[in-house]
Amino acid sequence: MRLFGVPIRFHFTFVLLLVFLIAIGAEGGSGLLSALYMVALFASVVLHEMGHALVSRRFGIKTTDILLFPIGGIARLERNPKPSEELWIAVAGPVVNLIICAILEGVLFFRNGSFAWHTSGKLDASSLLASIATGNLVLAVFNLLPAFPMDGGRMLRAYLALSRPEEEATQIAARAGRWLAFLIGVYALSSANYILVFIAFFVYLGAMQESVAAIGRALTHGVPVRAAMITEFHTLSHGQTIRDAANLLLATSQQDFPVVLGEQVLGLLGRNRLLRAMADAGPEGYVASAMDRDFATVRPDLDLSEAVPLLAQSGACALVMESEKLVGLLTSENLTEFLLLKRFERMKQ
């Protein structure tokens, strides 16, 4: 699914929400209205994330995709924005929700002659628009809280990063996110609100992930790709068979093999593609028919902090090319080992 050219993907846990919607929709009456309300909020979340994506596009930053969870979404950007860019990108999402709220309240005012806010637990046909407006207001306010992974936390990080290192700014915003998650969790357990427990867990996990990502960016910033790439690797000729590739997979620790014709790189054969080819075409099939022709490439002098998002987007391996010549492999496994060693070196300094 694409919206304004941006791929929209669903996390596997989204199936739980679909089952829930079907269940309450089958009740009829108020159940159907509840299902419509949740679908409307889901659409509001999609538009919220599109707000981030469209503003990031204005800064020349591509949105690789929007990943939707049962309780929200994440717009994943091709590169990390600068603090001044991140501030505007972060505020765009809540602004979209406030605009939706204002439009719906305008419709209600035009129709009824007054504004309407619906906060009770009972939902009926007359209060559906008011409930959606209130839901969007809640989404905007919640996302403006100054703690990761909410947009307010990104705005706080962007503001702090104007006068201090990004890692320090991120740690402050992430710490605020963990405290917020703790407070939400305590309230949720005391009131037996298990949906809030789930939200608290999501907030805490998001804050921890952002903290770890900030450490990774700090460790890779200013380091060229050549410092972390694998320089001793095996390649496959386009005329070799799946059996040859399988034997090489077993004989080495390498899991991704460039497929070449002379010095020209034609494709990349990873472990998963190799296994699928073994099952579909058999051991006598050719690697040229199973390889991935749309493989990721990076330059050896590229900053490693810029290469990491490309590697995450493409999969487990990117080919390091210098003037059309293959000079190394950048794999997620080797990158993890490199970061661990850098972290140990940093701790001893």
C-alpha positions in Angstrom: 0.0 0.0 0.0 1.3 3.5 -1.0 0.2 7.0 -0.1 1.8 10.0 -1.9 4.5 7.5 -3.0 5.4 6.4 0.5 5.1 2.6 1.2 2.8 1.9 4.2 3.5 -1.4 6.0 1.7 -3.2 8.8 3.5 -4.7 11.8 2.5 -8.4 12.4 0.8 -7.4 15.6 -1.6 -5.3 13.5 -3.6 -8.6 13.0 -4.7 -8.3 16.6 -6.3 -4.9 15.9 -8.1 -6.3 12.8 -9.5 -9.2 14.8 -10.7 -6.8 17.5 -12.4 -4.6 14.9 -14.1 -7.6 13.3 -15.3 -8.8 16.7 -16.8 -5.5 17.8 -18.2 -4.8 14.3 -20.1 -8.1 14.5 -22.0 -6.9 17.5 -23.9 -4.4 15.4 -25.3 -1.1 16.7 -22.8 0.5 19.1 -20.2 -2.2 18.2 -20.3 -1.1 14.6 -19.9 2.6 15.7 -16.9 1.6 17.8 -15.4 -0.1 14.8 -15.9 3.0 12.7 -14.4 5.1 15.4 -11.3 2.9 15.6 -11.0 2.9 11.8 -11.2 6.7 11.8 -8.5 7.0 14.5 -6.4 4.6 12.5 -6.8 6.8 9.4 -5.8 9.8 11.6 -2.6 8.0 12.6 -1.8 7.4 9.0 -2.3 11.0 8.1 -0.2 12.0 11.2 2.7 9.9 9.9 2.2 11.3 6.4 2.6 14.8 7.9 6.1 13.7 9.0 6.8 12.2 5.6 5.7 15.2 3.5 7.7 17.7 5.7 10.8 15.5 5.6 10.4 15.5 1.8 10.6 19.3 1.8 14.0 18.9 3.4 15.1 16.4 0.8 14.8 13.5 3.1 13.1 10.4 1.7 10.7 8.4 3.8 11.6 4.7 3.3 8.2 3.5 4.7 5.6 4.0 7.4 5.3 1.1 9.8 2.0 0.8 11.6 1.5 -0.7 15.0 -1.8 -1.3 16.8 -1.3 1.8 18.9 0.5 4.1 16.4 3.0 4.4 13.6 6.6 5.2 12.8 7.8 7.1 9.7 11.3 5.8 8.9 13.5 8.3 7.2 16.4 7.6 4.8 18.8 9.7 6.8 18.8 11.4 10.2 17.6 15.0 10.0 19.5 17.9 11.3 18.2 19.4 14.6 16.6 22.3 12.8 15.0 19.9 10.3 13.9 17.4 13.0 12.0 20.1 14.9 9.7 20.9 11.9 9.4 17.2 10.9 8.4 16.3 14.5 5.8 19.0 14.9 4.1 18.2 11.6 2.4 15.0 12.9 0.5 16.6 15.9 -0.4 19.6 13.7 -2.2 17.2 11.3 -4.2 15.9 14.2 -5.1 19.4 15.3 -6.2 20.3 11.8 -8.4 17.2 11.6 -9.9 18.1 15.0 -10.5 21.7 13.9 -12.2 20.6 10.7 -14.5 18.2 12.5 -15.4 20.8 15.1 -16.1 23.3 12.4 -18.5 20.8 10.7 -20.2 20.3 14.1 -20.4 24.0 14.7 -21.9 24.6 11.2 -24.4 21.9 11.7 -25.4 22.4 15.4 -24.4 26.0 16.0 -22.0 25.0 18.8 -18.8 23.1 19.3 -19.0 19.6 20.8 -16.6 17.5 22.8 -17.4 13.9 23.5 -15.6 12.4 26.5 -18.0 9.8 27.9 -17.6 6.1 27.3 -20.9 5.7 25.5 -20.7 6.1 21.7 -23.7 6.8 19.5 -24.4 8.1 16.0 -24.8 11.7 17.2 -21.5 11.8 19.0 -19.3 9.9 16.4 -17.8 13.0 14.8 -17.2 14.6 18.2 -15.5 11.5 19.5 -13.2 11.4 16.4 -12.4 15.1 17.0 -11.6 14.4 20.7 -9.5 11.4 19.7 -7.4 13.5 17.4 -7.0 16.1 20.1 -5.8 13.4 22.5 -3.4 12.1 19.8 -1.9 15.5 19.3 -1.5 16.3 23.0 -0.1 12.8 23.8 2.5 13.1 21.0 3.5 16.6 22.1 4.7 15.2 25.5 8.5 16.0 25.7 9.6 12.4 25.9 10.7 9.7 23.5 9.4 8.1 21.3 6.7 10.8 21.1 7.1 13.7 18.7 7.5 16.0 21.7 10.6 14.0 22.6 12.0 14.5 19.2 11.3 18.2 19.4 13.1 18.3 22.8 16.0 16.4 21.3 16.2 18.8 18.4 16.1 21.8 20.6 18.8 20.5 23.0 21.0 19.3 20.0 21.3 22.9 18.9 23.6 23.6 21.9 25.0 20.2 22.9 26.0 16.8 21.4 23.2 14.8 19.7 23.9 11.8 21.9 23.6 13.8 25.1 20.3 15.4 23.8 18.9 12.0 22.9 19.8 10.5 26.3 17.9 13.3 28.1 14.8 12.8 25.9 15.0 9.0 26.2 15.3 9.3 30.0 12.2 11.4 30.0 10.5 8.7 27.9 11.4 5.9 30.4 10.1 8.0 33.3 6.9 8.7 31.4 6.5 5.0 30.7 7.0 4.2 34.4 4.4 6.7 35.5 1.9 5.4 32.9 2.6 1.8 34.0 2.1 2.6 37.7 -1.2 4.3 36.9 -2.3 1.6 34.6 -1.7 -1.2 37.1 -3.3 0.7 40.0 -6.4 1.3 37.8 -6.3 -2.2 36.2 -6.2 -0.5 32.7 -4.3 -3.1 30.7 -4.4 -1.1 27.5 -2.4 1.6 29.2 0.0 -1.1 30.4 0.6 -2.0 26.7 1.1 1.7 25.8 3.6 2.1 28.7 5.5 -0.9 27.4 5.6 0.6 23.9 6.8 4.0 25.2 9.5 2.4 27.3 10.7 0.2 24.4 10.7 3.1 22.0 12.8 5.2 24.4 15.3 2.4 24.9 15.6 1.8 21.1 16.2 5.5 20.5 18.8 5.6 23.2 20.6 2.6 21.7 20.3 4.1 18.2 21.9 7.4 19.4 24.8 5.5 20.8 25.2 3.7 17.5 25.2 7.0 15.6 27.8 8.5 18.0 30.0 5.5 17.4 29.7 5.6 13.6 29.8 9.4 13.0 33.0 10.4 11.3 34.1 6.8 10.6 34.3 5.7 6.9 32.7 2.5 5.7 36.1 1.1 4.8 36.9 0.9 8.6 34.0 -1.6 9.1 33.8 -3.5 5.8 34.9 -7.1 5.1 37.8 -7.1 2.8 38.3 -10.9 2.6 35.3 -12.4 0.9 34.3 -15.0 -1.7 32.3 -14.3 -4.9 30.3 -16.5 -7.3 30.5 -16.6 -11.1 27.2 -16.1 -12.8 27.6 -19.5 -14.4 28.0 -21.4 -11.2 25.2 -23.6 -9.8 23.1 -23.4 -6.6 25.1 -26.5 -5.5 28.4 -24.5 -5.8 26.9 -21.7 -3.7 25.6 -24.1 -1.1 29.1 -25.7 -0.8 30.6 -22.3 -0.4 28.0 -21.4 2.3 28.9 -24.5 4.3 32.7 -24.1 3.8 32.9 -20.4 5.0 31.2 -18.1 7.5 30.0 -15.9 4.7 26.3 -15.7 4.1 26.1 -13.2 1.2 27.9 -13.7 -2.1 28.4 -11.2 -4.9 27.7 -12.7 -8.3 30.2 -11.5 -10.8 31.1 -11.7 -14.5 34.8 -10.9 -14.6 35.1 -7.7 -12.5 31.5 -6.6 -13.2 29.1 -7.2 -10.3 25.8 -8.6 -11.6 23.9 -9.3 -8.4 23.9 -10.6 -4.8 23.0 -14.0 -3.5 22.1 -14.1 0.1 21.5 -17.1 2.3 17.7 -16.9 2.2 17.6 -16.6 -1.5 20.0 -19.5 -1.9 17.8 -21.7 0.3 14.7 -20.8 -1.7 16.4 -21.5 -4.9 17.6 -24.8 -3.6 13.9 -25.7 -2.9 12.5 -24.3 -6.1 15.1 -24.8 -8.8 17.1 -27.6 -7.2 20.9 -27.8 -6.8 21.6 -27.7 -10.6 19.9 -24.3 -11.0 22.1 -21.3 -11.8 22.9 -18.6 -9.3 22.2 -16.0 -12.0 18.5 -16.9 -11.8 18.3 -16.7 -8.0 20.5 -13.6 -7.3 19.1 -10.2 -6.3 19.8 -7.7 -9.1 18.6 -4.7 -7.0 21.4 -4.8 -4.4 22.5 -1.9 -2.2 25.9 -0.3 -2.8 27.9 2.2 -0.7 31.2 4.0 -1.2 34.2 3.2 1.0 34.6 6.8 2.0 30.9 7.3 3.0 30.3 8.1 6.6 29.3 4.9 8.4 26.5 6.8 10.2 24.9 7.4 6.7 25.5 3.8 5.6 23.7 2.2 8.5 20.2 3.3 7.5 20.9 2.1 3.9 22.0 -1.2 5.3 18.9 -1.5 7.4 16.7 -0.7 4.5 18.4 -3.2 2.0 18.8 -6.1 4.4 21.8 -7.8 5.8 24.4 -6.8 3.3 25.6 -3.9 1.1 28.4 -4.0 -1.5 31.2 -1.5 -1.1 32.0 -0.2 -4.5 34.8 2.2 -5.6 34.7 3.3 -9.2 32.6 0.3 -10.2 35.0 -2.0 -8.5 34.0 -4.3 -5.6 36.3 -3.6 -2.7 34.4 -5.0 0.3 31.1 -6.1 2.0 29.3 -4.3 4.7 27.1 -6.7 6.6 24.9 -6.3 9.7 26.8 -9.0 11.5 30.2 -7.4 11.0 28.8 -4.0 11.7 27.5 -5.2 15.1 30.9 -6.6 16.0 32.6 -3.3 14.9 30.3 -1.3 17.1 30.9 -3.6 20.1 34.6 -3.2 19.7 34.3 0.6 19.4 32.1 0.7 22.5 34.7 -1.3 24.5 37.4 1.1 23.3 35.3 4.1 24.3 34.6 2.7 27.8 38.3 2.2 28.4 39.3 5.8 27.4 
